[in-house]
Every structure is written in structure tokens, then in C-alpha cells.
Amino acid sequence: MTWWEVEQMAGYIEELEQAMDEWSLSGPEMRRQQQAIDTLSGKIQRTLEQGNEDDRKAFLVQLANRVEELRQQLAERLKRDLPDRR
């Protein structure tokens, strides 16, 4: 995985965290994001298992932790089955 890919993932995670903080996602959007987060998590884990550069690995561990937190938040909100906000 290149640094550019890592930076793109970080930007995506940041945008999703902001949307979650603002409660701006509808139920269907949260489900789509949940699937995207699952895919992203798998990609991060595969890259970590390859054991490349230490500085990139440290950043990927941070991203993995943020992704896991987002996964938990999405799962909790989807359990509540809130009506769509749009």
C-alpha cells in the first residue's frame, strides 16, 4: 500500500467521523458506510500483516483503531433503527 492510499483512507475516515459526529447519515447510508468500513478494515489488516515500513505501520495501526471505533458506532446506531433524517 502506498502513502497516497494511506492518506486517502485517512481522509475518508475523517469525513466519516465528522458525519457521525453530526448525525448526518441516514440508516441506508450508515449500512453502506458499514460495508465500506469492513472492506477498509480488511485492507488495513492485510497490509499490517505484510510488515512493511515501521512509520507506515504505526499510522495504519492508528487508522485501524479509528476504523474499529467507527464500526462500533455504526453498529450501535443501526441497532437503534432510527428513522431517516432526510
C-alpha positions as a printed Julia matrix, in Angstrom:
86×3 Matrix{Float64}:
   0.0    0.0    0.0
   1.38   3.41  -0.93
   1.4    6.5    1.25
  -1.1    8.06  -1.14
  -3.54   5.21  -0.45
  -3.0    5.56   3.28
  -3.65   9.31   3.06
  -6.84   8.69   1.05
  -8.06   6.24   3.7
  -7.27   8.74   6.46
  -9.27  11.43   4.64
 -12.22   9.08   4.16
 -12.14   8.07   7.83
 -12.0   11.71   8.91
 -15.03  12.6    6.76
 -16.98   9.64   8.1
 -16.09  10.52  11.69
 -17.34  14.05  11.09
 -20.6   12.79   9.57
 -21.07  10.5   12.57
 -20.42  13.38  14.98
 -23.0   15.48  13.14
 -25.52  12.61  12.97
 -25.92  13.41   9.28
 -26.16   9.84   7.93
 -29.46   8.09   7.24
 -29.97   4.41   8.03
 -29.24   3.25   4.46
 -26.16   5.48   4.31
 -24.89   4.02   7.58
 -25.34   0.5    6.2
 -23.33   1.4    3.09
 -20.63   3.0    5.21
 -20.57  -0.06   7.45
 -19.81  -2.24   4.41
 -17.12   0.2    3.25
 -15.55   0.23   6.72
 -15.46  -3.58   6.76
 -13.63  -3.58   3.42
 -11.24  -0.88   4.6
 -10.52  -2.75   7.81
  -9.62  -5.88   5.86
  -7.28  -3.94   3.61
  -5.54  -2.35   6.61
  -5.16  -5.71   8.34
  -3.67  -7.35   5.24
  -1.17  -4.51   4.9
  -0.21  -4.72   8.58
   0.41  -8.44   8.22
   2.89  -7.74   5.42
   5.01  -5.86   7.99
   6.32  -3.03   5.81
   7.88   0.22   6.98
   7.59   0.98  10.7
   6.33   4.56  10.3
   3.59   3.48   7.91
   2.73   0.55  10.16
   2.28   2.85  13.18
  -0.04   5.09  11.19
  -2.02   2.09   9.92
  -2.47   0.85  13.48
  -3.95   4.25  14.37
  -6.25   4.06  11.33
  -7.29   0.53  12.28
  -8.26   1.73  15.75
 -10.32   4.59  14.29
 -11.99   2.18  11.85
 -12.91  -0.16  14.71
 -14.41   2.71  16.68
 -16.44   3.75  13.63
 -17.59   0.16  13.13
 -18.85   0.04  16.72
 -20.6    3.4   16.43
 -22.32   2.39  13.18
 -23.42  -0.93  14.63
 -24.83   0.75  17.74
 -26.74   3.37  15.77
 -28.12   0.8   13.35
 -29.36  -1.27  16.31
 -31.46   1.69  17.36
 -33.07   1.73  13.9
 -33.54   5.48  13.96
 -35.85   6.97  11.31
 -34.1    8.53   8.35
 -33.14  12.15   8.9
 -33.67  13.11   5.28
